[in-house]
Amino acid sequence: MARLTAAKRRGMKRSTFALSGRRFPVNDAAHARAALSGATRALRAGNITASEARKVRGKARAKLRGSLSRSRRR
């Protein structure tokens, strides 16, 4: 996974995060995979709601589908 420093994170658009508050970055495939597992973990711990978990999963899967189709074109 690419290193995401605090400065890089601050410089990212809000749309590259799955939830408000700049939570769950999905800027690349590795972070999207981490968001998928992190959302499940956060849901089970009670840190996010079920609807927030669905939103994270949707954005992460969309990112992964996009990166998969780009890799097949090469």
Backbone hydrogen bonds in HBPLUS format (Angstrom, degrees):
<---DONOR---> <-ACCEPTOR-->    atom                        ^
c    i                          cat <-CA-CA->   ^        H-A-AA   ^      H-
h    n   atom  resd res      DA  || num        DHA   H-A  angle D-A-AA Bond
n    s   type  num  typ     dist DA aas  dist angle  dist       angle   num
A0009-ARG N   A0005-THR O   2.91 MM   4  6.11 159.5  1.95 151.5 157.8     1
A0010-ARG N   A0006-ALA O   2.96 MM   4  6.16 157.4  2.01 147.1 152.3     2
A0011-GLY N   A0007-ALA O   3.13 MM   4  6.30 142.2  2.28 139.2 149.1     3
A0011-GLY N   A0008-LYS O   3.14 MM   3  5.06 123.0  2.48  92.2 106.9     4
A0012-MET N   A0009-ARG O   3.27 MM   3  5.35 156.9  2.33 102.1 108.9     5
A0016-THR N   A0013-LYS O   3.16 MM   3  5.66 163.4  2.19 112.2 117.3     6
A0017-PHE N   A0014-ARG O   3.14 MM   3  5.70 161.2  2.18 119.4 121.5     7
A0026-VAL N   A0016-THR O   2.79 MM  10  5.58 174.7  1.79 166.2 165.0     8
A0018-ALA N   A0024-PHE O   2.91 MM   6  5.40 165.5  1.93 140.9 144.9     9
A0019-LEU N   A0023-ARG O   3.21 MM   4  5.23 162.6  2.24 154.8 150.2    10
A0023-ARG N   A0019-LEU O   3.45 MM   4  5.23 158.5  2.50 124.7 129.2    11
A0032-ALA N   A0028-ASP O   2.94 MM   4  6.15 148.1  2.04 150.0 160.3    12
A0033-ARG N   A0029-ALA O   2.96 MM   4  6.22 157.3  2.01 151.0 155.6    13
A0034-ALA N   A0030-ALA O   3.07 MM   4  6.32 154.7  2.13 142.3 149.6    14
A0035-ALA N   A0031-HIS O   2.84 MM   4  6.03 145.2  1.96 140.6 150.3    15
A0036-LEU N   A0032-ALA O   3.02 MM   4  6.33 149.7  2.12 146.0 153.3    16
A0037-SER N   A0033-ARG O   3.28 MM   4  6.64 165.0  2.30 151.2 152.8    17
A0038-GLY N   A0034-ALA O   2.80 MM   4  5.84 152.6  1.87 144.8 154.2    18
A0039-ALA N   A0035-ALA O   2.83 MM   4  5.81 150.4  1.92 145.5 151.1    19
A0040-THR N   A0036-LEU O   3.43 MM   4  6.66 159.3  2.47 141.8 146.1    20
A0041-ARG N   A0037-SER O   3.06 MM   4  6.28 162.0  2.10 147.7 152.8    21
A0042-ALA N   A0038-GLY O   2.82 MM   4  5.96 160.7  1.86 147.6 153.2    22
A0043-LEU N   A0039-ALA O   2.88 MM   4  5.98 152.2  1.96 145.1 152.6    23
A0044-ARG N   A0040-THR O   3.03 MM   4  6.24 166.2  2.05 150.5 153.8    24
A0045-ALA N   A0041-ARG O   3.02 MM   4  6.20 142.9  2.16 141.7 152.1    25
A0046-GLY N   A0042-ALA O   3.04 MM   4  6.10 114.8  2.48 131.6 146.6    26
A0047-ASN N   A0042-ALA O   2.81 MM   5  5.06 148.1  1.91 160.0 157.7    27
A0046-GLY N   A0043-LEU O   3.04 MM   3  5.06 146.3  2.16  99.1 109.6    28
A0053-ALA N   A0049-THR O   2.98 MM   4  6.28 154.1  2.05 147.3 154.6    29
A0054-ARG N   A0050-ALA O   2.98 MM   4  6.26 153.8  2.05 146.2 152.8    30
A0055-LYS N   A0051-SER O   3.06 MM   4  6.27 152.3  2.14 140.6 147.9    31
A0056-VAL N   A0052-GLU O   2.96 MM   4  6.25 159.6  2.01 151.6 156.4    32
A0057-ARG N   A0053-ALA O   2.91 MM   4  6.13 168.1  1.93 152.5 155.9    33
A0058-GLY N   A0054-ARG O   2.90 MM   4  6.04 155.4  1.96 145.8 152.7    34
A0059-LYS N   A0055-LYS O   3.02 MM   4  6.26 167.1  2.04 152.9 155.4    35
A0060-ALA N   A0056-VAL O   2.88 MM   4  6.00 162.9  1.91 155.3 160.9    36
A0061-ARG N   A0057-ARG O   2.89 MM   4  5.92 162.1  1.92 145.9 151.3    37
A0062-ALA N   A0058-GLY O   3.00 MM   4  6.11 152.8  2.07 142.7 150.4    38
A0063-LYS N   A0059-LYS O   3.03 MM   4  6.24 154.4  2.10 143.1 149.6    39
A0064-LEU N   A0060-ALA O   2.92 MM   4  6.21 156.6  1.98 148.4 155.3    40
A0065-ARG N   A0061-ARG O   2.82 MM   4  6.03 157.2  1.88 149.7 155.6    41
A0066-GLY N   A0062-ALA O   3.01 MM   4  6.19 156.5  2.07 144.3 150.6    42
A0067-SER N   A0063-LYS O   2.94 MM   4  6.20 154.6  2.00 148.7 155.4    43
A0068-LEU N   A0064-LEU O   2.93 MM   4  6.03 148.1  2.03 144.6 153.3    44
A0069-SER N   A0065-ARG O   3.06 MM   4  6.27 161.6  2.09 148.7 152.6    45
A0070-ARG N   A0066-GLY O   3.16 MM   4  6.30 150.4  2.25 140.2 148.1    46
A0071-SER N   A0067-SER O   3.07 MM   4  6.19 149.3  2.16 138.3 146.0    47
A0072-ARG N   A0068-LEU O   3.10 MM   4  6.37 142.6  2.25 145.1 154.8    48
